[in-house]
Amino acid sequence: VASPAIALDQVERVVLEMSEIAIHNFDACVKQIYEYDPGRDNRITQREIILDRVIDQANQYVVSISPYIKRDRDNRNSNFQIKALICFERIGDLAVNITEASACLRDQGKELTDYAKAELRLAIDAIYDILDITVKAYKTNDPLLARQVEPLEEVIDDLIEDLNSRHVYRMMRNICDPLSGIQYQNILQNLEHISDKCSDLAIYIIELTDIDVIGKEHDYIHDLHHSDNPDYQKAYRGNYQKYFGALESLPFTKEGLPR
């Protein structure tokens, strides 16, 4: 067995490769909603198989070297890499769920309305942003960058809640088809879960340099959401204005909006 530090560096490289595959699959699943390509489904499936297989092997490798890890720092890094593996695996799974939801729409001969597609695009753009920040924070082990994730995650929660309300409004007025609405809400739910995984990974990055957060993740999040921390509040307001401003500027007719 290589030295624990060298072995964990190898695991980190694998995790980075897995993050790229997971994000590639997310990008592909988005294209299936807006630019469907039958061949893309197979490529998504193949990447997901690779993702699951390599993550399982990497996880087994980390477990196999654990008896040789003696230093607290290496032990924390080992635990961190396992958590990161789980996060990226889950993001890959959620991307596949979105692909399956859009496939259900096609199988039923249904299509999202222009309202739904335009609103959904805003949520997807927010997920691209939070994935980008999270992966950069992981690559650089940057806790300051990781702290930018949570205020965006909270805005994404608010945005998805608002989009759900708008869609229910349209379904109740027969503007949107209920069967399509179910899959639309499934897609929104999976987008929200991807955001949650980014939040989890960001907290794990923060824990590498702030051990006071370890074991108190729920309290940490709760305190942030209910605090007057000026940096957090500024980031939240900036993200809120960006996405909700874009939502309010969409050129919808009055019939498509709750009043």
N, C-alpha and C positions, 0 to 999 in steps of 0.2 A: 504494500500500500504506500502511495506517495505521502509526503507530509500532509497533515490536515489542511494547512493553508493552500498548498498547491492543488489538492483534491477539491477543495471548495471553490477555488478559482475555475477549475474545469466545470464544476456544476453550474457556476454563474454563467459561463459561456453558453451552456446548454439552455439555461433559462432564458437568456437573451434570444437565442434562436427560436425558442418556443413562443416567446412574446411576439416575434415577427410573424410566425405562422398564424397565431391566434388573431392578430390584427389584420393580416391578409385575408383570413376567412371572414372577419367582420366586414371588411370592405367588399368582399365578394357577395355577401348576403345582402348588403345594401343595393348592389347593382342588380340583384335578382328582383328587387322590388320595382326598380325604375327602368331597368334595361335587361329584361329577362333573356338568358341564354341557356338553352337546355344542357349544353356541354359543361356549363359552369357548375351545375349541381354535382356532377361526378368529381370535379376537381375539389370542391368543398369537402365532399365525403372523404376523398383520399388524404387531404391535409389533416382532417380531423382524426383519421386513423393513425397517421404519423404522430400527431400531437399526443394522443393518448398513449401510444406505445413508448415513445421516447420519454414522456413524463413518468410513466411507470418505472422505466429502467433507471432514470435519474433518481427517483425517489428511493429505489432499492439500493442504489449506490451510496446515497447519503446515509442510509441506515447501516450499510455495511462498514462504513468508515467511522461510525459514531463511537465504537469502543476505543479508537485511537485519538479521539479529540479530548484533550485535557484542559486547555486554556478556556476560561470563561468567554473570551472574545470569540474564539473559534466555535464554541458551543452555541453562542447567540447567532453567529453567522449561519451555522448549520440549520438551526431552527428557522431562521429567516428564509433560507433558500427553499426549504420544504414548503413554507407558507406561500412563497412566491410561485412555486410550481403549481400549487393548488389553485391559486388565483388565476393564473394564465390558462390552466386547463379548463376552469369554469367559464372563463370568458369565451374560450373556443366552443364549449358546449352551448352557451347562450346564443352565439352566432348561428349555430346549426338550428337552434330552436326558431330563430327568426326566419331562416330559410324554409323551415317546415311550415311555418304560419303563412308565408307568402305562397308556398306551394298549395296549401289548402284552399286559398282564394282561387288560384288558377283551376284546381280540380273541380271546384264548385261553379266555375264559370263566372266568378265574381271579380270585381275590381274596386279598389278604393276610389272614393270621390276625389276631385281636385282639392277640396277642402282638406281632406284627411292627408293626402300626399304632401301638400305644402306644409301643413303643420308638423307632420312626421319628419319632414326634412330638417326642420329646426331642431328637433330632439336629437336626430342623428348627428347633426353638426356639433351639438354640445357633447355627444359621446366621443366623436373624433377628438375634440379638444381635450377632454378629460383623459382619454387614452394616451394622447401625445404627452401631456404633462406627467402622467404616472410613469410611463416607460422611460422618459428622460430622467425623472427622479430616481428610478431604479438603476439605470445605467451609470449614473453619477453618484449614487448614494447621497443625494442632496436633500437633507431634511427641510431646508427652506423652500425648495421647489415642491417637495411632498406636501408642505402645509398649504399650498395653493389648491390642492385637490378638494379638500372638504367644503370650502365655500361654494365651489362649482357643483359639487355633488348635491348640496342642499338646494341650489337653484334648479338643478335637473329634477329633483324630487318635486319641487313646486311646479315646474313646467309640465311635467308628465301628468300631475294631478289636474292641472288646468286643461290640458289637451283631452284628458279623459272626460272632463265635465262638458267640454265643447262637443265631443263626439256623442255623448249621451243625449245632449240637447238635440242634435241633428237626427239621431235615431228616433227619438220620441216624436219628431215632426216629419218622419218619413223622407228626410232629405238624404240620409244614409241608410243602406240596407243593414238590418240587424245581423245577418250571417257574416257580412263583411266586417261589421263592427266588432264581432267577437275576435276575429283574427287581428284586427287593428289593435285592439286592447292587449292581445297576447304579445304583439310586437312591442308595444309600449312597455309592458311589464318586463320583457327581457332586456330592453334598453336600460330600464331602471336598475335591473340586477347587475348589468355590466358596470354601471356607475358605482354600485355598491361594492363590487370587487375592486374597483380602482381605489375606493375609500379604504378598504381593508389593507390593500398593499401599501398605500401611502402611510397608514398608521404603523405598519411593520417597519417601514423605512425610518420613520421618526423614532421608533423604539431603539434603533441601533445606537442612537446617540443620547436618547432620553429614556433611561431605564425606569423612570417614575411612571411612565405610561404603561409599562408591561403589566398585564393582568387587570388593567383598569381602562381598557379600550372604550367600553360603553360609557363610563363616566366621563372620559376625555371628550368623546363626541357630544354627549349631552351638555357638558359645560361650555364647549365651543358654541353650540347652537343657541345657548341662553346667556352668553356672556356679552360684555360691552367691549371686548377686545377690538381695538381700533383697526388693526391690520385685517382681522377676519371680517369685520363689518364692511370695511372699504372694498375688500375683494368680493364679498357677497353682493354688495350694491352694484359694483361694476359688472359682474356676471349677469345679475338680474336685469339691469338696463339693456345689456347686449341682447339677450335672448327674448325677453318680454317686449322690448322695443321692436325687435324684428317681427315678433308675432303680431303686435298691434298694427304693424305697417303692411301686413299682407293684404292684397287687394281683393278682399272678399265682399260679396254682396251681403246686405243686411240679413237676408234669410238664413245665412249660414252661421250666424253668431248669436249666442245667448245675450239677451238684453235685460 
